[in-house]
Amino acid sequence: MTEYTKPKDVHTELIRLTDDLSFPMHLIEGGTFDMGGTEYDDEQPIHEVSVSNFYLCPFQVTQEVYEFIMGNNPARFKGEKRPVENVSWDDTKEFFEKFKDKTGWKLRLPTEAEWEYAARGGNEKYSQGYKYSGSDDLKQVGWYYKNSGEETKPVGLLLPNELGLYDMSGNVYEWCKDWYDSETYKKREGKTVNPQRPEKGGYRVVRGGSYFRNAILCRPAYRSDASPDHRLNTIGFRVACSPPV
């Protein structure tokens, strides 16, 4: 297993829920990257995208955090440190509202562009151009069907990527803010800034692959979708916010 040194200059804010329960938010420095891939049609074309600074939690939302905020735990695979799943895109809106009431933090889902930028390791200051998020060997960084036993695992057990973000490949899919539309994606040309299109649709974007999927679906470029009211035990979420916090 390759050694990993967390970037010393990644700024972190700590959200404290109780004396024993808190989680960090990493400041992801904005930049420009080549978004997309060549494995599947809806990943194309590869196109230049810029994103501004944003904060992202290095972990998928765990069951203990979700239950503290929402008062329930819908997950199939129970465990305080495991990612919460069986949470719809619509459920995340209620989570963010209650989270703000309890903590004052205005959280949100990452955009699809922000998510891929972070999964790829951010700007060239950090990014190593790995096949998966943090490594060319998925077993080092992600839980998928060959090493998961077909169930979720506690967050943060494997290596993080260059930005100190865990489980961006595998474990559970993660909801993104955007509506999913492959036709709009295919028409992108030239440089765009944090694109969020279309403005409406029938499905929301999910990213990252899961414990139940194969390796090719755990690449940062891979795109998938789900109805915003669906609750599946392969989908969870990760929180983001815009500065200033």
C-alpha positions in Angstrom: 0.0 0.0 0.0 1.4 3.4 -1.0 2.1 5.9 1.7 -0.1 9.0 1.9 0.8 12.4 3.3 -2.1 14.7 3.8 -1.4 18.1 2.3 -0.3 20.3 5.1 -1.9 23.5 3.7 -5.4 22.2 3.3 -7.5 24.5 5.5 -10.1 22.8 7.7 -13.1 24.0 9.6 -14.6 21.8 12.3 -18.3 21.4 12.8 -19.0 20.4 16.4 -22.4 18.8 17.1 -21.7 17.5 20.6 -18.6 17.1 22.8 -18.2 13.7 21.2 -19.5 14.2 17.7 -18.0 16.5 15.1 -16.7 16.4 11.6 -14.3 18.5 9.5 -14.9 20.5 6.3 -11.9 20.8 4.0 -11.5 23.9 1.9 -11.1 22.8 -1.7 -9.1 25.4 -3.6 -10.8 26.2 -6.9 -9.2 25.6 -10.3 -9.6 24.3 -13.8 -9.7 20.7 -14.9 -10.7 18.4 -17.7 -14.1 17.0 -16.8 -15.5 13.8 -18.3 -14.1 10.5 -19.7 -14.2 8.2 -22.6 -15.5 4.9 -21.2 -19.2 5.7 -21.6 -21.1 8.0 -24.0 -22.7 10.2 -21.3 -19.2 11.0 -20.0 -18.3 12.7 -23.2 -17.0 15.1 -24.4 -14.1 15.8 -22.1 -14.3 19.5 -21.6 -12.6 22.2 -19.6 -14.4 23.3 -16.4 -13.5 25.8 -13.7 -14.8 25.8 -10.1 -14.4 28.3 -7.3 -13.3 27.6 -3.7 -15.7 25.5 -1.7 -15.8 23.3 1.4 -16.3 19.6 1.3 -16.5 17.0 4.1 -13.8 14.4 3.8 -16.3 11.7 4.8 -19.7 10.6 3.6 -22.4 11.5 6.1 -22.4 8.8 8.7 -25.4 7.2 10.4 -24.6 8.8 13.8 -24.5 12.3 12.3 -27.7 11.7 10.3 -29.6 10.3 13.3 -28.4 13.2 15.5 -29.9 15.7 13.0 -32.9 13.8 11.8 -33.9 11.6 14.7 -34.0 8.4 12.7 -31.7 6.0 10.9 -33.0 4.6 7.6 -29.8 2.6 6.7 -30.0 -1.1 5.8 -26.4 -1.8 6.9 -26.4 -0.5 10.5 -23.3 1.0 12.1 -22.7 4.4 13.6 -19.5 5.0 11.5 -21.0 3.5 8.3 -22.4 5.9 5.7 -26.1 6.5 5.9 -28.0 5.1 2.9 -31.7 4.7 1.9 -31.7 8.6 1.9 -33.4 10.3 -1.1 -32.3 13.5 -2.7 -35.4 15.1 -1.3 -34.5 13.8 2.2 -31.2 15.7 2.0 -33.1 19.0 1.7 -34.7 18.4 5.1 -31.4 17.3 6.6 -29.8 20.6 5.5 -32.7 22.7 6.9 -32.5 20.9 10.3 -28.7 21.1 10.3 -28.8 24.9 9.9 -31.4 25.1 12.7 -29.1 23.1 15.1 -25.7 24.5 14.1 -26.0 27.6 12.0 -24.1 26.0 9.1 -25.7 26.4 5.7 -24.7 23.1 4.0 -25.7 21.8 0.6 -24.9 19.0 -1.9 -21.8 19.5 -4.1 -22.5 20.3 -7.7 -21.5 17.5 -10.2 -18.5 19.6 -11.3 -17.4 20.2 -7.8 -17.7 16.6 -7.0 -15.6 15.4 -9.9 -13.0 18.1 -9.3 -12.6 17.0 -5.7 -12.6 13.3 -6.6 -9.8 13.9 -9.1 -7.6 15.6 -6.4 -8.4 19.3 -7.1 -6.1 21.6 -8.9 -2.7 20.6 -10.3 -1.1 21.6 -7.0 -2.4 18.3 -5.7 -3.9 16.1 -8.5 -1.8 13.1 -9.6 -4.2 12.0 -12.3 -5.1 8.7 -10.8 -7.6 6.3 -12.4 -9.7 6.3 -9.2 -10.0 8.8 -6.5 -6.5 8.7 -4.9 -5.0 5.7 -6.6 -4.7 3.6 -9.7 -5.5 0.6 -7.5 -9.1 0.7 -6.4 -8.6 -1.7 -3.5 -6.4 1.0 -1.8 -9.1 3.7 -1.8 -12.5 2.2 -2.5 -15.0 -0.5 -1.4 -16.6 -2.2 -4.4 -18.0 -5.6 -5.2 -14.6 -7.5 -5.0 -13.6 -6.3 -1.5 -16.8 -5.1 0.3 -18.6 -8.4 1.0 -21.6 -6.6 -0.7 -22.2 -4.2 2.2 -21.1 -0.7 3.3 -18.0 -0.2 5.4 -17.3 2.4 8.1 -16.0 5.6 6.4 -12.3 6.4 6.3 -10.9 2.9 6.6 -9.0 3.1 3.3 -6.6 5.7 1.9 -7.8 9.2 1.1 -7.1 11.0 -2.1 -4.7 13.9 -2.6 -7.1 16.3 -0.8 -7.6 14.1 2.3 -11.1 13.0 1.0 -12.2 9.4 1.8 -14.5 7.0 -0.1 -14.9 9.2 -3.2 -14.6 5.9 -5.1 -17.0 3.2 -3.9 -18.8 2.5 -0.5 -22.0 4.4 -1.5 -23.0 6.5 -4.4 -23.3 10.2 -3.5 -26.1 12.6 -4.5 -25.1 15.7 -6.4 -27.1 19.0 -6.6 -27.6 18.8 -10.4 -30.4 17.3 -12.5 -29.1 14.6 -14.8 -29.3 15.1 -18.5 -26.9 13.3 -20.9 -27.9 15.4 -23.9 -27.1 18.7 -22.3 -23.7 17.3 -21.1 -22.9 16.1 -24.6 -23.3 19.7 -26.0 -20.8 21.3 -23.8 -18.0 23.1 -25.7 -15.2 25.3 -24.6 -14.5 26.4 -21.0 -17.4 26.5 -18.6 -17.6 27.7 -15.0 -19.1 25.2 -12.5 -21.9 24.2 -14.9 -25.2 23.2 -13.4 -27.5 22.2 -16.2 -30.3 21.5 -17.0 -32.4 23.6 -14.6 -35.0 20.9 -14.3 -35.4 17.2 -15.1 -36.6 13.8 -13.9 -33.5 12.4 -12.3 -30.6 13.7 -10.1 -26.9 13.0 -10.6 -25.2 10.4 -8.4 -21.5 9.9 -8.4 -18.7 7.6 -7.1 -19.9 4.0 -7.5 -20.7 1.7 -4.6 -19.9 -1.4 -2.6 -22.2 -3.3 -5.0 -20.7 -2.1 -8.3 -17.6 -3.0 -10.3 -14.4 -1.0 -10.7 -15.2 0.9 -13.9 -18.2 2.5 -12.2 -16.0 3.9 -9.3 -14.0 6.2 -11.6 -14.3 10.0 -11.0 -15.7 10.5 -14.5 -18.5 8.0 -14.2 -22.0 9.5 -14.2 -25.3 7.9 -13.0 -28.7 9.0 -11.9 -31.7 8.3 -9.7 -35.1 9.7 -9.1 -34.9 12.3 -6.4 -37.6 10.5 -4.3 -35.9 7.1 -4.4 -34.3 5.6 -1.4 -31.7 3.0 -2.2 -29.2 1.2 0.0 -26.4 2.0 -2.5 -26.9 5.8 -2.3 -25.8 8.2 0.5 -24.4 11.7 0.4 -21.6 14.1 1.3 -22.0 17.7 2.4 -20.5 20.8 0.9 -20.8 24.5 1.5 -19.7 27.8 -0.1 -17.3 30.1 1.7 -17.4 32.1 3.8 -18.6 29.5 6.3 
